[in-house]
Amino acid sequence: MDYISVREAAEKWGVSERWVQKFCVEDRIPGVQRFGHSWMIPKDALRPNDLRRKEINENNREENNNA
């Protein structure tokens, strides 16, 4: 399996390095591994959802339009 660094993941996902580190600490990236003081992130890992934002799906939109 190929791995990328925190910096590479941050550039790939369009977030700060600190956010990627936070994702790693919270174990929100499947397959992430700690190597010394660095994180090894699987190259094919997807960016975790931002829990600060509520995901809006089609059902919520329909309910809001009918209200």
MOQUI-V765313 format. One record per pair of residues at least 24 apart in sequence whose C-alpha atoms are under 10 Angstrom apart, sorted by the first residue. I is the first residue (numbers start at 1). J is the second residue. D is the distance in whole Angstrom. If there is no record, write none. Layout:
BEGIN
I/J/D + I/J/D
END
This chain:
BEGIN
1/31/10 + 1/41/10 + 1/42/7 + 1/43/8 + 1/44/9 + 2/40/9 + 2/41/8 + 2/42/6 + 2/43/6 + 2/44/8 + 3/31/10 + 3/32/9 + 3/33/9 + 3/39/9 + 3/40/6 + 3/41/5 + 3/42/4 + 3/43/5 + 3/44/8 + 3/45/9 + 4/32/10 + 4/39/9 + 4/40/6 + 4/41/5 + 4/42/6 + 4/43/5 + 4/44/9 + 4/45/10 + 5/38/8 + 5/39/7 + 5/40/6 + 5/41/6 + 5/42/9 + 5/43/9 + 6/38/8 + 6/39/6 + 6/40/7 + 6/41/7 + 7/39/10 + 8/41/9 + 8/43/9 + 9/40/10 + 9/41/8 + 9/42/9 + 9/43/8 + 9/45/9 + 9/46/9 + 9/47/8 + 10/47/9 + 12/43/10 + 12/46/10 + 12/47/9 + 13/46/8 + 13/47/6 + 13/48/9 + 14/47/9 + 15/47/9 + 19/50/10 + 20/47/9 + 20/48/9 + 23/47/9 + 23/48/7 + 23/49/10 + 23/50/10
END
